[in-house]
Amino acid sequence: ENINATNKILFINVHENEMTSVDAIRAYDVNDQYHFVYLKHNGSRRIGFNHCDEIYTVDPNRIFTHVGIVSTLAQDSIFHNHRAEKLSKHLAKEILKYVHEASWIISLHNNTPDNYSIMSYLPDSSEALNTKEVYINAKMDPDDFIYTTDLSLFSKLKYLQINVILQDNENCVDDGSLSIYCGKRNIPYANVEAEDGHLTEQIFLISELIKHVHPQ
């Protein structure tokens, strides 16, 4: 752990297969000014573990509420298992130790074309129920955007004409994600999302976000 890093901002990556985001924060923060926590397991999105000769896997960004844990375990598990739930909750607690030490949480994620984008947050789209407001710059790639729980950050990025979504913290669907956890507890949170391979774009989004979160 870098003793020179600021405790105010935590960068976090929970999906090991989304490596562009890891390259982006390392390229941006060459002096290790910020804390960066990431999960390292088997190179995949989901984390697997064995219990009683059964294999269970979870999406590590779906384990921050009980509802999320049950749902993510059910995706590929044959049997409901309380021990598997406890192990998932333990992992979440270990991650949240870092979260509660910070004033701002910045998640780093990557997506693939035609799978998920800022367009998913438009009315009648898959993420519409989680959306308070959305701003889309038609000149930007819809796969590159920032998602936040914080109105002030949303307003600033909208002013700068950067793709941005404001989470509906009161009415959002509980999927167990870190954004839901932070939104319900008034912990300032942002997700810097970029298409896999869009290294330059993700570095740009990080830099614009930091100007608001941690002005020099």
N, C-alpha and C positions, 0 to 999 in steps of 0.2 A: 504494500500500500504506500503510495507516495505521500510523504508528510507535508509536501508543499502544495498539495491539491486543496482546493477550496471545498469545504464541507457543505456549501450552500447548494451545489448542483451535482446531481447524480445522473450520469449517463448509464443506460442499462440495455443490454441485448439478451433476450431469453431464447431466441431461436438460432441455434448454431448453424443452420443451413443458410442463413441470411448474412453472408459474409461481406457484401458490399458495404453494409452499415458499419461493420467493424473496421474495415479499411478506411471508411470516411472519417470516423472519430479519431483514429490514429493519425491520419493525415492532417486533420484540422488541429488537433491538440498535440503538436509535436513536443511541447514542453511539459506534458503531463500536468496541466494546470487543474484538470477536473478529475473527479473520481469516475472510474468506468468499471462496471461490474458486468460480467457476461457468463453464461452457462456453457460449460464444455462437457459433452458426454459422448455421443456416438456420431456426431455430424448431421443428425436429422432434426426435423422440427419437433417431433414428439419425444418425450423421455420415457424409457421403458424400465420396468423393474419386475422381478420375480417374487411371487409369494405363493406358497403351498402348491408348487408346480404349475402355477398359472402365470401367464405374462400379462401385465397391465401396462398401458401407456397413457400419458397425459400430455396435453398441450400446455407447456409451462406458462403460457399467458392466459390460461383459463382456470387457474387454481387459487385465485385470491378471494373467492367466496365459496360457501358450501354448495350453492346451486351450480356454480361453475365446475367444481370438482366432480360432482355426481354426473353432470352432463358429459364432460370430457372423458371420464372413465367409461361411460356407457357407449362411446362411439365405436370401440373395438373390443370390449370385454364381454365375455359370455355371461359371467356371474357377477352379481353385485357383491362387493366385499368391503366391509367396514375397515379392515386393516389397510387396504389399498387407499381408502379415503384418508386415513390417518397419516400414511406416508406422504401423500400428496400435500396435505395440510402442513406437514413438517417442512417440506421443501418451500412452500409459500412463506412460512414464518422465517426461514433462513434468508430469503430474498428481502422480506419486509424489514429485517433488521437494518439493512442499508437504506431502504426507503425512508424510514422514520428518522434517520439521522440527517436528511437533506431538506432543503427548503424548496427545491425544484426537482422534479423527476422528468428526465428526458429519455424516452424510449426510442430505440432505433430499430426500424423494420424495413424489409424489402418485399416487393411483390413482383408478380409476373404479368405481362400484358394479357388483357382480356379476362383476368381473374378477379381483380379487386382494384378500385381506383376511387378518386374523389367523386366520380359519377355515381358510386354506390350510395351516396348520401343525399341524393336528390329525392324529391317526393315520389312515392310509390316504388322506390328502389329498396334493395335489401337492408340498408342501414338507416333508412329514413326515420325509424322510431327513435334512434339514438341522437338525432340531429336537432340542435337548437337553431343554428344558422350555418350557412355554407356560402363561401365566396369562391368562384371559379374564374381564373384568368385563362381565357381561351388560347392564349399564346403559350401557355405552359403545358407540358405533358401531364395529362390527368393522373398518371401514376405517381407523380411527384407532388407531395403536399404535406401539410402539417395539420395534425389533429390535436385539439387541446380542450382542457376543461376550464380554461381561464379566459374570461371575457375581455380583459384588457389586452392580452396577447392576441386574441382573435382580431380585435379592432385594429391593432397596430399592423398586423400582417395584411389585413384587408386593405388598409391605407397604402401599403407598399405593393399592392396588387400581387400578392403571393397566394397560391392555392391554400385555403385553410378551412377547417371545419370546427365548429364549436359544439362540444358534446352537450346534450340535454341531461344535465346531472340529476335532475329530479325525476325524469320519466324514462331514462334509458333502460334498455333490456339488460338484465343481470346475466352476463355470459361468463362471469368470473375473471374478466380481464383486469389488468392493472389500471387501466383508465377508469373503469367502473369503481374499483376500490378507492382510487384517489378522488374521483368526483364526489363520492358519497361522504368523504371525510375532509373535503375542502383542502386537499393537498394539491398545489399547483402542478399540473402535468401537461406534457406535450409529447406527441409521437412524431418523429421525423421519418416520414415514409417516402421511399423512392423505389423506382423500378430496379430490379436486379441488374447490376452493371452500370447504373447511372451514378458513378462515383462523384463526378464533378457537380452534378445537380444536388446530391445529398450533402456534400460539403458546403455548397452555397446555402442550402436550407438551414443547416446547423449554424452557420455564421450569422445569418439574419436573425435566427432565434436567440442566439447568445447576446446580440446587441440589445435586445429587450430584457432578457432575463438577468444578464450579468454585464451591464454597461461598464466599459473600462474608464 
